[in-house]
Amino acid sequence: MNSWTRLAVVATAALGLTSAGVAAAAQDYAPITIGPEKVKQLCEQRAPKVEERITRLTTRINGGVDVHGSTAWLRAQAQKARDAGNTARAERLDRRLERRDGQVAKLADAQRRVDEFQAAHCGVK
């Protein structure tokens, strides 16, 4: 057996042992706890930034035809591409529009989770 083959065998065995260790550790699940200073940082710094980003993205997605990237803007651009005979661009824009509609639900869920965290840990209702 040459040195490359031995190395491959040893690496495979090591990965197998590591995977078994990870699987065993996953069975001993314990909830993650964070200290009060980390909670304070999350409440004062991270949560407001996340809320601001959620608001900004939701406003953009729900914006009018003049807001670049909004669903109305995407519809108008797709129609403009169809009218110009550029069906490939229109189809790409339609796919973006479909994904964009799903983002609103994800953003609403993220806002709900931030609100729940703040209510439970930050004293915000």
C-alpha positions in Angstrom: 0.0 0.0 0.0 1.5 3.3 -1.0 1.6 6.4 1.2 -1.4 8.1 -0.5 -3.6 5.0 0.0 -2.6 4.8 3.6 -3.4 8.5 4.1 -6.8 8.1 2.5 -7.6 5.1 4.7 -6.5 7.0 7.9 -8.4 10.1 6.9 -11.6 8.1 6.2 -11.3 6.3 9.6 -10.7 9.6 11.3 -13.7 11.2 9.7 -15.8 8.1 10.7 -14.7 8.4 14.3 -15.4 12.2 14.3 -18.9 11.6 12.8 -19.6 9.0 15.5 -18.5 11.5 18.2 -20.8 14.2 16.7 -23.7 11.8 16.6 -23.1 10.8 20.2 -22.9 14.5 21.3 -26.2 15.2 19.5 -27.9 12.6 21.6 -26.8 14.5 24.8 -28.8 17.6 23.8 -28.9 20.4 26.3 -30.5 23.8 25.7 -28.1 26.7 25.1 -28.2 29.4 27.6 -26.7 32.9 27.3 -25.6 35.2 30.0 -27.3 38.5 31.0 -24.7 40.6 29.3 -25.3 38.8 26.0 -29.1 39.3 26.4 -28.5 43.0 27.1 -26.4 43.2 23.9 -29.1 41.4 21.9 -31.8 43.6 23.3 -30.0 46.9 22.8 -28.0 46.4 19.7 -29.0 43.4 17.6 -32.8 43.4 17.8 -33.2 47.0 16.7 -30.9 46.4 13.7 -32.9 43.3 12.7 -36.2 45.1 13.1 -34.9 48.0 11.0 -33.7 45.7 8.3 -37.1 43.8 8.3 -39.0 47.1 8.0 -36.7 48.4 5.2 -37.0 45.2 3.2 -40.8 44.9 3.7 -41.2 48.5 2.6 -39.1 47.9 -0.5 -40.9 44.8 -1.5 -44.4 46.4 -1.0 -43.3 49.7 -2.7 -44.8 51.1 -5.8 -43.7 51.0 -9.5 -41.0 53.6 -8.8 -39.3 51.6 -6.1 -36.5 49.6 -7.6 -36.9 45.9 -6.6 -40.5 46.1 -5.5 -43.0 43.5 -6.7 -44.8 46.3 -8.7 -41.5 47.3 -10.2 -40.7 43.7 -11.2 -44.1 43.3 -12.8 -43.7 46.5 -14.8 -40.2 45.5 -15.9 -41.4 42.0 -16.9 -44.2 43.6 -18.9 -41.8 46.1 -20.5 -39.5 43.2 -21.5 -42.5 41.2 -23.0 -43.6 44.2 -25.0 -40.0 44.6 -26.3 -40.0 40.9 -27.3 -37.4 39.9 -24.7 -39.2 36.8 -23.3 -36.0 35.4 -21.6 -35.7 38.6 -19.5 -39.4 38.6 -18.8 -39.2 35.0 -17.6 -36.3 35.8 -15.3 -38.2 38.7 -13.8 -41.2 36.6 -13.3 -39.2 34.0 -11.4 -37.7 36.8 -9.2 -41.3 38.0 -8.6 -42.4 34.6 -7.5 -39.4 34.4 -5.0 -40.1 37.9 -3.8 -43.6 37.1 -2.9 -42.3 34.3 -0.6 -39.9 36.7 1.1 -42.8 38.7 2.7 -43.9 35.6 4.6 -40.3 35.0 5.8 -39.9 38.6 6.9 -43.2 38.4 8.8 -42.0 35.3 10.6 -38.7 36.9 11.4 -40.5 39.9 12.9 -42.7 37.6 14.9 -39.6 35.8 16.3 -37.9 39.2 17.2 -41.1 40.3 18.9 -41.3 37.1 20.9 -37.6 37.4 22.0 -38.1 41.0 23.0 -41.2 40.2 25.0 -39.5 37.3 26.8 -36.1 38.9 27.4 -36.1 42.6 26.9 -39.3 43.7 28.7 -40.8 45.0 25.4 -44.5 44.2 24.8 
